[in-house]
Amino acid sequence: MEAKLRAALEPLPAVKPTVPRQDKFDSPKQAIYLIDKADVNQSNIEIVGLGTDRHNPDLATLVVMNQIFGGGFGSRLFQKIRTELGLAYAVGGSYGLTWDHPGLFRIVVSTKSESTVDATKAVLAEVEKLKTSPFTEAELKSAKEQILNSFLFRYDTREKVLNARVLLVYYGYPDNYLETYRAGIEKVTIADLERVAKQYIDPSKLDVLVVGNAKEIDPALDKVGLGAPKAIDISIPMPPGMAGQQGPGGQQ
């Protein structure tokens, strides 16, 4: 099989490296948006901003910060918003890291309609605390262990390793990327975490999107402190020329 593959593929011309992207991505201008759904009794909240890509020299530290902030049941978000305050069915988030363009700094929360504002304000407060609340040795140790242990399952087969190598080649990353990535995680310090949090986390560059029942959200969303919510219409308009036409069974 190897001989057949070589005979078929080796005559092909070498692939040229992917040209680095030159896209320009602007951070959100802080605001709050609402998609009003009258048929629900809970809210889904997304808080979004710009992340970075995996070429970032602070990659390892950002990954550790993400684990502390929103990575699983022991994270700051989960422990504060769900366990301590009881404001969410589910909550999580991370400072996005993609291969060739900035990812999203994205936090997702599911909560009752009446706790929408409290949950949103509590999450934004946790974002701010990344810059002001000291990281602890216990948080650092736990985050590193979880990330490093995940390697056992992420690269435990030849197929997974091959897929990882294909990604690295396609996006122009060095051959030793995985080795340096793991070594970088092991070297992260509390001082590193405090530096990147202050450098990359900016609550004033986050947008808030709420999908929920406006009549049941009490207090109203303007109490979040980001001004009046901007409505987003997700209704699907009838195609031109079809207005008034009936579908099967007499339905519009």
Residue pairs with C-beta under 8 A, 6 or more apart in sequence:
17 172
18 100
18 170
18 171
18 172
20 100
20 172
21 100
21 101
23 101
25 50
25 101
25 102
26 50
27 49
27 50
27 202
27 205
28 48
28 49
28 50
28 205
28 206
28 207
29 207
30 203
30 204
30 205
30 206
30 207
30 226
31 207
31 208
31 226
31 227
31 230
32 120
32 207
32 208
32 209
32 210
32 221
32 224
32 226
32 227
32 229
32 230
33 207
33 208
33 209
33 210
33 229
33 230
33 231
33 232
34 209
34 210
34 211
34 212
34 214
34 221
34 229
34 230
34 231
34 232
35 209
35 210
35 211
35 212
35 231
35 232
35 234
36 212
36 213
36 214
36 231
37 211
37 212
37 213
38 213
38 214
38 215
39 213
40 113
40 211
40 212
40 213
41 112
41 113
41 213
41 216
42 89
42 110
42 111
42 112
42 113
42 212
43 110
43 111
43 112
43 113
43 116
43 119
43 210
43 211
43 212
43 213
43 217
44 108
44 109
44 110
44 210
44 211
44 212
45 107
45 108
45 109
45 110
45 111
45 116
45 119
45 120
45 123
45 208
45 209
45 210
45 211
46 106
46 107
46 108
46 109
46 208
46 209
47 93
47 106
47 107
47 109
47 120
47 123
47 124
47 127
47 206
47 207
47 208
47 209
48 104
48 105
48 106
48 107
48 206
48 207
48 209
49 104
49 105
49 202
49 205
49 206
49 207
50 102
50 104
50 105
50 205
51 94
51 95
51 96
51 97
51 98
51 102
51 103
51 104
51 105
51 106
52 58
52 62
52 95
52 96
52 97
52 102
52 103
52 200
53 97
53 98
53 99
53 100
53 101
53 102
53 103
54 97
54 98
54 99
54 171
54 173
55 173
56 62
56 97
58 192
58 196
58 199
58 200
59 97
59 181
59 184
60 181
60 184
60 185
60 187
60 188
61 184
61 188
61 192
61 193
61 195
61 196
62 95
62 97
62 196
62 200
63 97
63 147
63 185
64 140
64 143
64 144
64 147
64 185
64 188
64 192
64 193
65 95
65 130
65 193
65 196
65 197
66 94
66 95
67 75
67 143
67 146
67 147
68 75
68 76
68 135
68 139
68 140
68 142
68 143
68 193
69 75
69 76
69 77
69 93
69 94
69 95
69 126
69 130
70 76
70 77
70 78
70 91
70 92
70 93
70 94
70 107
71 92
71 94
71 143
71 146
72 78
72 92
72 146
73 79
74 142
75 92
76 126
76 129
77 91
77 92
77 93
77 107
77 123
77 126
78 91
78 92
80 122
80 126
81 87
81 88
81 91
81 109
81 119
81 122
81 123
81 126
82 88
82 89
82 90
82 91
85 118
85 122
87 109
87 111
87 115
87 118
87 119
87 122
88 109
88 110
88 111
88 119
89 110
89 111
90 108
90 109
90 110
91 107
91 108
91 109
91 110
91 123
92 107
92 108
93 105
93 106
93 107
93 108
93 123
94 105
94 106
95 103
95 105
95 200
95 201
96 102
96 103
96 104
96 105
96 106
97 103
99 167
99 171
99 173
100 171
105 206
107 123
107 127
109 119
109 120
109 123
111 119
113 212
113 213
113 216
113 217
113 218
114 216
114 217
114 218
116 210
116 212
116 217
116 221
117 217
117 219
117 220
117 221
117 223
117 224
120 208
120 210
120 221
120 224
121 224
121 225
124 203
124 206
124 208
124 224
127 201
127 203
127 206
128 203
130 197
130 201
131 197
131 198
131 201
134 190
134 194
135 190
135 193
135 194
135 197
136 190
137 190
140 188
140 189
140 190
140 193
144 185
144 186
144 188
147 185
148 182
148 185
148 186
151 182
154 160
154 164
155 161
155 164
155 178
164 178
167 173
168 174
168 175
168 177
168 178
174 180
208 224
208 226
209 232
210 217
210 221
210 229
214 221
221 228
221 229
222 228
222 229
244 252
245 252
246 252
